Amino acid sequence: MRRLIAALAALAISAVMFAAPAQADGHIRIHLIHGIPGVDVDVEANGANVFEGFSFGDTQDLSAFAGATLEGVKVKVAGTDTVAIDAGDVALPADGNFTLIAHLDADGTPTIGVFENNESSTAAGEGRITVRHTAAAPAVDILANGAVAFENVPNGAGGDADLPAGTISAEVVPTGATEPVVIGPADLPITEGANLIVYAVGSLEEGSLTVLTESIEGLATPPAAVNTGNSPVDAAQGVSVAAIAGIVGIAIAAAVAVPAVTRARG
């Protein structure tokens, strides 16, 4: 918990200086996923808790607050008045499609990954899969139906591929090896016109490795809707360090519904 507080506090210092760059199309989607096992927080804004017990596997949709300034944001240790972050008044970005995930780095230190999601159109009969290594583990290979689909992926990175609609069997193994299988096998649906985003989370050393997923739909045509599904591709291109710090400092402060991200264990 102390490492989490320290990591979040450092990011919050930069958050008060954040000003989101404007983009032209007015399209916005900002989701936050809690990908650190065993850590719960409460969030206060305008002098009251706006949500409590934000837990591993939960997600928060912040899209309705795009371009707004949230006032008096504080992140507290769940069930207490102990303030981990006093972020002050912070602005949210006005445009773009982003996922933020609180996760462990390769050494097990809590951090935040910010990714710009790929909304490019998929071909007829195809869907997209995106994988992101956000677990406390060394670089890995990710297998699809027994073959290497993503090779030597370090923590904080990943990739995506367009595939025919159907189901693939996915496994995560150490780079250059076929065993041990550290995650999986897991059956993952490839849906026409949708992007299934898979996050490896948890800790290899602590035996808590698992996956969380989300889905972006409507890619066969211009995206019309985004759903969080069941269960960082290189760090988000075009997102400045200041923007990342700013989003992180306040992202979990919005008082909106918190749908659960289903957990799939290998």
Summary of the structure (lengths in Angstrom):
residues: 266
radius of gyration: 17.8
end to end distance: 26.1
largest distance: 52.8
contacts: 920
relative contact order: 0.22
helix: 11%
strand: 46%
